[in-house]
Amino acid sequence: MIRVMHAIVTEQMEWFERGVEHLRPLTMEDIATIVEMNVATISRVSSDKYVQTPHGLFELKFFFNSSIRTGDGEGIASESVKEKIMQIIKNEDVKNPLSDQKIAEMLSDSSIQIARRTVTKYREALRILSSTRRRQIS
C-alpha cells in the first residue's frame, strides 16, 4: 500500500501542489510497472481506499484515469476535462445554456480534442442536466 501511494504521489505531484486541472493521465498498469507488482494487486490495494489530500478526501482510484488527446499530442486526464466542462457550464448564460456540441467545440479551441458524445458522457457523470433542462426562463 505504501509503495503504491508513494508512486501515485510521485506521478501526480503537480495535482497535489496545484489542483485538478493538473491531474495527469495515469493507469493501474503504469503504477504496476513502477512498483513492480501485478495490475490485479494494484487494483486490490486501491479498492475502497481513500487518501486525505490538500484538496480533500479522494478515493485512490480517482488518480487512475484515462487520457484525452490534446492538440500538441500530449494527453490530459479525463478528470481534468470533467473539471473544465464543469467550469464552462458554471460560467454559461443560464438563459442560453451551451449544448454539448458547443462545449466540445470550446474545448477543441483550447486544444482538447473531444467528441460531443464524450462531453455528454462526462456531463452525465457529473450529474449535470442537458442544455434544454438547464435553461432558466425569467
QUIJO-V644982 format. One record per residue. N is the residue number from 1. PSI is psi in radians with two decimals (NA if undefined). OMEGA is omega in degrees with one decimal (none if undefined). Layout:
n = (N,N)
psi = (PSI,PSI)
omega = (OMEGA,OMEGA)
This chain:
n = (1,2,3,4,5,6,7,8,9,10,11,12,13,14,15,16,17,18,19,20,21,22,23,24,25,26,27,28,29,30,31,32,33,34,35,36,37,38,39,40,41,42,43,44,45,46,47,48,49,50,51,52,53,54,55,56,57,58,59,60,61,62,63,64,65,66,67,68,69,70,71,72,73,74,75,76,77,78,79,80,81,82,83,84,85,86,87,88,89,90,91,92,93,94,95,96,97,98,99,100,101,102,103,104,105,106,107,108,109,110,111,112,113,114,115,116,117,118,119,120,121,122,123,124,125,126,127,128,129,130,131,132,133,134,135,136,137,138)
psi = (-0.77,-0.75,-0.71,-0.83,-0.69,-0.74,-0.71,-0.82,-0.75,-0.78,-0.49,0.48,-0.72,-0.66,-0.80,-0.61,-0.59,-0.28,-3.13,-0.54,-0.16,0.21,2.25,2.65,2.33,2.32,2.86,-0.57,-0.70,-0.84,-0.70,-0.70,-0.76,-0.81,0.00,0.93,2.94,2.58,-0.65,-0.63,-0.74,-0.73,-0.80,-0.73,-0.65,-0.17,2.25,0.52,2.52,2.73,2.36,2.21,2.99,-0.29,0.12,-2.97,2.22,2.52,2.48,-0.60,-0.28,-0.60,-0.22,1.98,2.79,3.05,2.42,2.32,2.44,2.96,-0.49,0.17,-0.15,3.06,2.67,2.48,2.49,-0.59,-0.60,-0.67,-0.72,-0.72,-0.72,-0.72,-0.76,-0.72,-0.71,-0.81,-0.67,-0.59,0.10,2.88,2.07,-0.36,-0.31,1.22,2.69,2.43,2.85,-0.64,-0.76,-0.69,-0.74,-0.71,-0.70,-0.71,-0.65,-0.67,-0.43,0.30,0.40,1.91,1.91,2.46,2.71,-0.73,-0.49,-0.68,-0.78,-0.81,-0.80,-0.71,-0.77,-0.65,-0.55,-0.03,0.77,2.32,2.84,2.89,-0.67,-0.53,-0.30,-0.28,2.27,2.23,2.26,NA)
omega = (-179.2,179.3,179.2,-179.4,177.5,178.8,178.5,179.9,179.3,-177.7,-175.5,-176.1,179.7,178.6,-178.8,-178.5,-168.6,176.2,-168.7,180.0,179.4,177.3,-179.1,172.7,-177.5,179.5,175.7,178.0,177.8,-179.4,178.8,178.5,-178.3,-176.4,178.3,176.0,177.3,178.8,179.0,177.6,178.0,179.0,179.8,-179.0,-175.1,-177.7,178.3,176.8,-177.5,178.0,175.7,-177.7,174.9,-178.5,179.1,-179.2,-177.9,171.9,-179.3,-178.2,175.2,-175.4,176.5,-177.8,-177.3,-176.7,171.9,-177.1,175.7,-177.5,-178.9,177.2,177.8,176.4,174.8,-177.5,-179.6,178.1,176.8,177.9,177.0,178.4,178.4,177.6,179.8,179.3,178.0,-178.7,179.0,-175.9,-177.5,175.1,-175.3,178.3,-179.6,-176.5,-177.4,174.8,176.6,178.1,179.7,177.2,177.3,178.6,177.8,177.5,177.5,176.0,177.2,178.1,175.1,-176.9,-175.4,-179.9,177.8,-177.9,175.8,174.3,178.8,-179.8,-180.0,178.6,179.1,177.3,177.8,-178.8,176.3,-178.2,176.0,-177.2,-179.5,179.5,177.3,-176.1,177.4,179.5,-179.1,none)
